[in-house]
Amino acid sequence: MELRRQHQHGYEYVDEGQGPILLLLHGLFGALSNWQEVVREFSSSHRVIIPLLPIYDMPLSQAGVPGLVAYVEGFVEALALPGAFRVLGNSLGGHIALVYTLKNPARVDSLVLTGSSGLFEDSMGGSFPKRGNYAYVEERVGYTFYDPTVATKELIDEVFTVTNSNAKCLRIIAIARSAQRHNLSKELAKITVPVLLVWGLNDTITPPPVAHEFARLLPHAELRFVDHCGHAPMMEHPAAFNAYLRGFLRSVEVQPAATA
């Protein structure tokens, strides 16, 4: 399934289907295609929207979690998205989703987090990307998944191209450091909407204890693990991820007024 990109209002994004809105946020090295199987599965019953976050080209002074949250706020306003919607985030995208929810509680009726930062993450396996070293990038991208073969040559080439640019690397480092600074442990109790946590049992970037800590700190969270799975369950085990998501959406969409 080829995702159709739209370019309007100065934003690049995917907007597929009709129905309740699912707003999907990718991670630091993520892309629109990370959510391809979610779009395939849910665009027949939902309006699935994925903004391309300006991680590599936003002004350096704004390169951080607050700047990306502001970008999402502008995107939601530009598309005039109605009411409250469901927000899904992977890795850094989960962190952005949490801060967006804290700042805009009336716009979010439920959250789905997978491998989210916000409490702890081991960025790129403990180090920032090295310029010009393809083998290093290949190893680090593979580290994201339980099965390194999920890291296709196309994905590795894309990250290698990014990390070979000084300007892009500066933004990656600024955003990663911002994510580490913006610890949300004291804020999560304020999020009262239902939250689904889907975590890879073999996630080495945000390991399972991080998921348990999210479940402890969020008032209305349910935690589901996927075995033989790393940091991006919706990519590595899309059928399992979609099954958990489908069950969660059924529960929150039965009586949306009650969770508003």
C-alpha positions in Angstrom: 0.0 0.0 0.0 1.5 3.3 -1.1 0.7 6.1 1.2 -0.6 9.2 -0.6 1.1 12.3 0.6 -0.8 15.6 0.7 0.8 19.1 0.7 -1.5 21.8 2.0 -1.2 24.8 4.4 2.6 24.3 4.5 2.3 20.8 5.9 3.1 17.4 4.4 0.9 14.6 5.6 -1.3 11.5 5.0 -5.1 11.8 5.4 -7.0 8.6 4.6 -10.5 7.4 5.3 -13.5 8.8 7.1 -14.8 8.4 10.6 -13.3 9.0 14.1 -9.9 10.6 13.8 -6.7 8.8 14.5 -3.7 11.2 14.7 -0.5 9.3 14.3 2.9 10.7 15.3 6.2 9.1 14.3 9.5 9.1 16.1 12.9 10.8 15.8 14.1 8.6 12.8 10.6 7.8 11.8 8.6 8.4 8.7 5.0 8.4 7.4 5.6 4.8 6.3 6.1 3.6 9.9 2.4 3.6 10.3 1.6 2.0 6.9 -0.1 -1.1 8.3 -2.3 1.0 10.7 -3.5 3.0 7.7 -4.2 -0.1 5.8 -6.2 -1.7 8.6 -8.1 1.3 10.0 -8.7 3.7 7.1 -11.9 1.8 6.2 -13.4 2.8 9.5 -11.5 5.8 10.7 -9.9 9.0 9.3 -6.2 8.3 9.7 -4.0 11.4 9.7 -0.2 11.4 9.9 1.8 14.7 9.8 5.4 14.5 8.7 7.2 16.1 11.6 9.8 18.6 10.6 12.6 17.0 12.6 15.4 17.5 10.1 14.6 21.0 8.9 12.8 23.0 11.6 14.6 26.1 12.9 17.4 24.9 15.2 16.2 27.3 18.0 12.9 25.3 18.0 14.3 21.8 17.6 13.0 20.1 20.7 9.8 18.6 22.2 8.1 22.0 22.8 8.7 23.1 19.2 7.3 19.8 17.8 4.3 20.0 20.0 3.7 23.6 18.7 4.0 22.2 15.2 1.3 19.6 15.9 -0.9 22.3 17.4 -0.5 24.3 14.2 -1.2 21.3 12.1 -4.4 20.4 13.9 -5.6 24.1 13.6 -4.7 24.3 9.9 -6.7 21.1 9.1 -9.5 22.4 11.4 -9.8 18.9 13.0 -13.1 18.8 14.9 -13.7 17.8 18.5 -11.6 15.4 20.4 -9.6 12.6 18.7 -7.4 9.6 19.4 -3.6 10.3 19.3 -1.1 7.5 18.7 2.7 8.0 19.1 5.8 5.9 18.7 9.0 6.7 20.5 9.5 10.5 20.3 6.0 10.7 18.8 4.6 9.3 22.0 6.4 12.0 24.0 4.9 14.6 21.7 1.5 13.0 22.1 1.7 13.2 25.9 2.8 16.8 26.0 0.1 17.7 23.4 -2.5 16.1 25.6 -1.3 17.9 28.7 -1.5 21.2 26.9 -4.7 20.5 25.0 -6.8 18.1 27.2 -10.0 18.9 25.4 -8.7 17.8 22.1 -7.6 14.3 23.1 -10.1 11.6 24.1 -7.6 8.7 24.3 -3.9 7.9 23.8 -2.0 5.0 22.3 1.7 4.9 23.2 4.3 2.4 21.9 8.0 2.6 22.8 7.3 6.2 24.0 10.0 8.5 25.4 9.1 10.8 28.2 10.5 8.8 31.1 13.6 7.2 29.8 15.1 6.2 26.5 18.5 4.9 25.3 18.9 7.1 22.3 20.4 5.2 19.3 21.7 2.5 21.6 23.5 4.9 23.9 25.2 7.2 21.4 24.5 9.7 18.7 24.9 8.7 15.1 28.4 8.8 13.6 28.7 10.6 10.3 29.9 8.7 7.3 29.9 5.2 8.9 27.4 3.1 7.1 28.1 -0.1 9.1 27.5 1.8 12.3 24.2 3.2 11.1 23.2 -0.3 9.9 23.9 -1.7 13.3 22.1 1.1 15.2 19.0 0.9 13.0 18.9 -2.8 13.4 19.1 -2.3 17.2 15.6 -0.7 17.0 14.1 -4.1 16.1 14.2 -7.6 17.6 14.6 -9.0 14.1 17.3 -6.9 12.5 16.1 -7.9 9.0 13.1 -5.6 9.6 15.6 -2.8 9.1 15.5 -2.8 5.3 18.3 -1.4 3.1 15.9 1.4 2.1 15.4 2.4 5.8 19.1 2.2 6.6 20.0 4.3 3.5 17.4 6.9 4.6 18.9 7.2 8.1 22.5 7.2 6.7 21.6 10.1 4.4 20.2 12.0 7.3 23.1 11.4 9.6 25.6 12.4 6.9 24.2 16.0 7.0 25.7 18.3 9.7 22.6 20.4 9.7 20.3 17.4 10.2 22.5 15.9 12.9 22.5 19.1 14.9 18.7 19.0 14.9 18.6 15.3 15.8 21.0 15.9 18.8 19.0 19.0 19.9 15.7 17.1 19.8 17.1 14.0 21.5 18.6 16.1 24.3 15.3 18.0 24.7 13.4 14.6 25.0 15.8 13.6 27.8 15.4 16.9 29.6 11.6 16.8 29.4 10.9 14.1 31.9 7.1 13.7 32.4 7.0 11.6 35.6 5.5 14.4 37.7 3.0 15.3 35.0 1.4 12.0 33.9 -1.1 11.9 36.7 -2.9 14.8 35.1 -3.7 12.7 32.0 -7.1 11.2 32.8 -8.1 9.9 29.3 -7.8 6.1 28.6 -4.3 5.1 27.5 -3.2 1.9 25.7 0.5 1.0 26.1 1.7 -1.5 23.4 5.3 -2.4 24.1 7.9 -4.8 22.6 9.1 -7.2 25.2 12.6 -7.0 23.6 12.6 -3.1 23.3 16.2 -2.1 24.3 15.6 1.7 23.7 12.6 2.1 26.1 12.8 -1.3 27.9 9.8 -3.1 29.5 10.4 -1.5 32.9 9.7 1.9 31.2 6.3 0.6 30.1 5.5 -0.6 33.6 6.4 2.8 35.0 4.1 4.5 32.4 1.3 2.1 33.4 1.9 3.0 37.1 1.9 6.7 36.6 -1.0 7.1 34.1 -4.3 6.9 35.9 -6.2 5.0 33.2 -3.7 2.9 31.3 -3.7 -0.7 30.1 -0.4 -2.4 29.1 0.0 -5.0 26.4 3.3 -6.6 25.4 4.4 -8.1 22.1 7.0 -10.9 22.3 10.0 -11.0 19.9 9.5 -7.3 19.3 11.7 -4.2 19.7 11.0 -0.5 19.7 8.4 -0.3 16.9 5.6 -2.9 17.3 3.4 -1.4 14.6 6.2 -2.1 12.1 7.6 -5.4 13.4 4.4 -7.1 14.5 1.6 -5.1 12.8 -1.1 -7.8 13.2 -0.6 -8.0 16.9 -0.4 -4.2 17.3 -3.5 -3.7 15.2 -5.4 -6.3 17.2 -4.7 -4.5 20.5 -5.5 -1.2 18.9 -8.8 -2.5 17.5 -9.9 -3.7 20.9 -9.0 -0.5 22.6 -10.8 1.7 20.0 -13.9 -0.4 20.5 -13.8 0.3 24.2 -13.2 4.0 23.9 -15.7 4.6 21.1 -18.6 2.8 22.8 -19.4 6.0 24.8 -17.2 8.8 23.6 -19.1 11.4 25.6 -18.2 9.6 28.9 -14.4 10.1 28.2 -14.6 13.6 26.9 
